[in-house]
Amino acid sequence: MESRILIVDDDPVVREVLEQIIARVAGHKPDIARDGLEGLQKVQDNDYDIIFTDLKMPRLGGMDFLKEIKKIRQDASVVVITGFPTVENAVNAMKEGADDFITKPFSIDSVQNVISRLQGARELSIEGGGKSLSPESVKRLNADLFSKIQKINLLHAISSELDGINSNFEVYEKVVGMTSKLLFAREVSFGLVESGYLKIKKSKGTGERDVPIAGSFLEKVLKNGKHYVAPAGEVNPHTGNLLTVPMLSIPFSINGEVYGILNVSEKTDGTSFSEDEIGLVLTFAKKAALRIENNALYDVFYSSMVSALKSLVNSIEARDSYTKQHSERVTKYAIQIAEEMGLGEEEKNVIGFGGYLHDIGKIGVRDTVLLKPGVLDEDELAEIKLHPIIGDNIMAPLRFLPKEKALIRHHHERFDGKGYPDGLTGEQLPIIVRILSVADTYDAMTSVRPYRSAKPHQSALKELLRCSGTQFDGQVVQAFGRTPAGKGVKLSNS
């Protein structure tokens, strides 16, 4: 049976795609409205079975459009078009009488299924062979189905958000905040199990003091590894007082061993936890626990990787006694400059790691070149100039360190574009690269080499100043002069 369908959306791309799906796949010819006011006029003039509407539209928004529809066509089925960030708006739309929703980007199946579902509901209410469902029953069925879809989409959105968090402290914050929203709870806490205590890492509505596990129901949760709903009358492990409402306690586990516990209490509506609510938060907890585990594994991997790379750098420096501890000194100077210039912790962390590894490519340079006591000839100079590229290739598999790799590849670039390997110039070079370049050159000038003696501190600084604006960023050079490594020497041309 063909249904009369109206699409109301101000986005022409959305309208076109939805129209093609409805016409070519579902077999219906829809009408089109470009905003809420135009849609409202069409609803007044036509008897539509199903109306698809966006929420954000000019002139008349989707929520107001929905309210007006229900005044004109109470029996029309309304489908809200929404995205993951506006699922909450879709829920509000359901309260105003919407029957279902589809999320952007929507699939052919999702559109076809929602039309079939609403058609079926209408047919059931019209011709049920003695078993017809009332409009209220149909509404309840649709609302139940919507609730399940909404939970699936909400968990998908939560999972996507958790996937982008690499700090477990941030995960703890999300666990508490999202659980509070999912269950409408005033009191939520998450803690790690350590030395007989639940050490609270993040909480809402309750204190963050360490909670003893022994003698409380937390002991049962820790032992069984299963969630537990403590009824009113049991002791609240956070306060020592008797619970006046139930408390839900959920364990977080790795390989069957509980390492953390999430406690939830004081629902805003005063009710206990339903099976659906418990199932929802258990699914969320599994996703969060996996994120915490992955972050912990990453930390172990990262530490091992750093140790291996530092050992490689040490092996390079062991070949050349003159460059012994060069990387450590360069990194120290560069961090001092970064602090003087007000860079954030992220940039300083990049310098702390990337600076230490900046010469890692020298592992691919022959000893006869690297350790040559005299001036390098043209071919040898070309070989030594390959070490930034070799270093970049060594780091290439580590895709999650793009800024560190930039330091390694570009630390011999010049501010005027005459450096190597890529000839970048000015602000094409990240500030951390410009900083490392100054620190690296200063340490090279003040270190003893087989073919020359070390420059005095003041002479090295004057050379940096002379090359400001050509080889170096002048602001970085000036900042270096104010650091503990360079302070006490006035930078001037005299």
Rosetta blueprint (number, residue, H / E / L):
1 M L
2 E L
3 S L
4 R L
5 I E
6 L E
7 I E
8 V E
9 D L
10 D L
11 D L
12 P H
13 V H
14 V H
15 R H
16 E H
17 V H
18 L H
19 E H
20 Q H
21 I H
22 I H
23 A H
24 R H
25 V H
26 A L
27 G L
28 H L
29 K L
30 P L
31 D E
32 I E
33 A E
34 R L
35 D L
36 G H
37 L H
38 E H
39 G H
40 L H
41 Q H
42 K H
43 V H
44 Q H
45 D H
46 N L
47 D L
48 Y L
49 D L
50 I E
51 I E
52 F E
53 T E
54 D E
55 L L
56 K L
57 M L
58 P L
59 R L
60 L L
61 G L
62 G H
63 M H
64 D H
65 F H
66 L H
67 K H
68 E H
69 I H
70 K H
71 K H
72 I H
73 R L
74 Q L
75 D L
76 A L
77 S E
78 V E
79 V E
80 V E
81 I E
82 T E
83 G E
84 F H
85 P H
86 T H
87 V H
88 E H
89 N H
90 A H
91 V H
92 N H
93 A H
94 M H
95 K H
96 E L
97 G L
98 A L
99 D L
100 D E
101 F E
102 I E
103 T E
104 K E
105 P L
106 F L
107 S L
108 I H
109 D H
110 S H
111 V H
112 Q H
113 N H
114 V H
115 I H
116 S H
117 R H
118 L H
119 Q H
120 G H
121 A H
122 R H
123 E H
124 L H
125 S H
126 I H
127 E L
128 G L
129 G L
130 G L
131 K L
132 S L
133 L L
134 S L
135 P H
136 E H
137 S H
138 V H
139 K H
140 R H
141 L H
142 N H
143 A H
144 D H
145 L H
146 F H
147 S H
148 K H
149 I H
150 Q H
151 K H
152 I H
153 N H
154 L H
155 L H
156 H H
157 A H
158 I H
159 S H
160 S H
161 E H
162 L H
163 D H
164 G L
165 I L
166 N L
167 S L
168 N H
169 F H
170 E H
171 V H
172 Y H
173 E H
174 K H
175 V H
176 V H
177 G H
178 M H
179 T H
180 S H
181 K H
182 L H
183 L H
184 F L
185 A E
186 R E
187 E E
188 V E
189 S E
190 F E
191 G E
192 L E
193 V E
194 E E
195 S L
196 G L
197 Y E
198 L E
199 K E
200 I E
201 K E
202 K E
203 S E
204 K E
205 G L
206 T L
207 G L
208 E L
209 R L
210 D L
211 V E
212 P E
213 I L
214 A L
215 G L
216 S L
217 F H
218 L H
219 E H
220 K H
221 V H
222 L H
223 K H
224 N H
225 G L
226 K L
227 H L
228 Y E
229 V E
230 A E
231 P L
232 A L
233 G L
234 E L
235 V E
236 N L
237 P L
238 H L
239 T L
240 G L
241 N L
242 L E
243 L L
244 T L
245 V L
246 P L
247 M E
248 L E
249 S E
250 I E
251 P E
252 F E
253 S E
254 I E
255 N L
256 G L
257 E E
258 V E
259 Y E
260 G E
261 I E
262 L E
263 N E
264 V E
265 S E
266 E E
267 K E
268 T L
269 D L
270 G L
271 T L
272 S L
273 F L
274 S L
275 E H
276 D H
277 E H
278 I H
279 G H
280 L H
281 V H
282 L H
283 T H
284 F H
285 A H
286 K H
287 K H
288 A H
289 A H
290 L H
291 R H
292 I H
293 E H
294 N H
295 N H
296 A H
297 L H
298 Y H
299 D H
300 V H
301 F H
302 Y H
303 S H
304 S H
305 M H
306 V H
307 S H
308 A H
309 L H
310 K H
311 S H
312 L H
313 V H
314 N H
315 S H
316 I H
317 E H
318 A H
319 R H
320 D L
321 S H
322 Y H
323 T H
324 K L
325 Q L
326 H H
327 S H
328 E H
329 R H
330 V H
331 T H
332 K H
333 Y H
334 A H
335 I H
336 Q H
337 I H
338 A H
339 E H
340 E H
341 M L
342 G L
343 L L
344 G L
345 E H
346 E H
347 E H
348 K H
349 N H
350 V H
351 I H
352 G H
353 F H
354 G H
355 G L
356 Y L
357 L L
358 H L
359 D L
360 I H
361 G H
362 K H
363 I H
364 G H
365 V L
366 R L
367 D H
368 T H
369 V H
370 L H
371 L L
372 K L
373 P L
374 G L
375 V L
376 L L
377 D L
378 E H
379 D H
380 E H
381 L H
382 A H
383 E H
384 I H
385 K L
386 L L
387 H H
388 P H
389 I H
390 I H
391 G H
392 D H
393 N H
394 I H
395 M H
396 A L
397 P L
398 L L
399 R L
400 F L
401 L L
402 P H
403 K H
404 E H
405 K H
406 A H
407 L H
408 I H
409 R H
410 H H
411 H L
412 H L
413 E L
414 R L
415 F L
416 D L
417 G L
418 K L
419 G L
420 Y L
421 P L
422 D L
423 G L
424 L L
425 T L
426 G H
427 E H
428 Q H
429 L L
430 P L
431 I H
432 I H
433 V H
434 R H
435 I H
436 L H
437 S H
438 V H
439 A H
440 D H
441 T H
442 Y H
443 D H
444 A H
445 M H
446 T L
447 S L
448 V L
449 R E
450 P L
451 Y L
452 R E
453 S L
454 A L
455 K L
456 P L
457 H H
458 Q H
459 S H
460 A H
461 L H
462 K H
463 E H
464 L H
465 L H
466 R H
467 C L
468 S E
469 G L
470 T L
471 Q L
472 F E
473 D L
474 G H
475 Q H
476 V H
477 V H
478 Q H
479 A H
480 F H
481 G H
482 R L
483 T L
484 P L
485 A L
486 G L
487 K L
488 G L
489 V L
490 K L
491 L L
492 S L
493 N L
494 S L
